[in-house]
Amino acid sequence: MGSATRSDVLRAKYDLTAAQEALLSAQTQHAAAALSLGRLIGEDGPVDAQPLELQDVSTFALTDEALTDEITAQAPSIQAAEADLRAAEASVKVARSSYLPTVRLSGGYDWFNDEPAFNGGRTSWSVRLGLSYPIFDGFVREERVVSARTQASVAQATLSDTRRALRSSVGTSLNQLKLASNRIALATESVAVAQEDLKVQQERYKLGATTIIELLTSQENLVTAEINLVASRFDYRIARAELEALAGRPL
């Protein structure tokens, strides 16, 4: 078996105690997060996250440029800005309609009798056609038209800025996805290397060719590599969720 000093044993016990304390803290945080997730989705009890998918990274059927164009065309923020622009343009048409003359057509049916009786009498029809056009209304019409045109210009500028901002956000999310994908590949390789190194150190420790410190160092390296892999997977899913939030639908 491998050799170890009294100091090595004490350090190992200290590390074990610290690890147990960290485990208890993580379990408490996990329980609190499960309860918060259950409340968020309307469940009475705790809810755990979905199990890890077999495939860490999934590719899109479209290219980055095509995906950006599709999201820009169908995103909820773009649709809302386009609706505001259509409403503003309709307000301009309504304001301009005040310059049109007003035509009124009315008709009536009359009955009258010179005698105090309900029978007999005479009837007549009447049709009236009127045309009115306000010559001056204190520049109220002009003010309405200018205000409506201003709102339409603002809505158009908002739509253009929303499109530019969305394309920028989509590009950033795609870059984050690529970065997270590369990190997942590197972290997966690091885990494999750390696992192999740990196997070697365990065999050497059994043969007495290394110390407990070297073995613990290999174990720590493996744990660090696994943590980095989990963090990379988490970053990838966050970036993908942000991209889907911009698109307003699953991708």
Buried (B, 14 or more C-beta within 10 A) or exposed (E): EBEBEEEBEEBBEEEEEEEEEEEEEEEEEEEEBBBEBBEEEEEEEBBEEEEEEEEBBEEEEEEBEEBBBBBBEEBEBBEEBBEBBEEBBEBBEEBBEBEEEEEEEEEEEEEEEEEEEEEEEEEEEEEEEEEEEEEEEEEEBEEBBEEBBEBBEEBBEBBEEBBEEBBEBBEBBBEBBBBBBEBBBBBBEBBEEBBEBBEEBBEBBEEEEBBBBBBBBBBEBBEEBBEBBEBBBEBBBBBBEBBBEBBEEEB
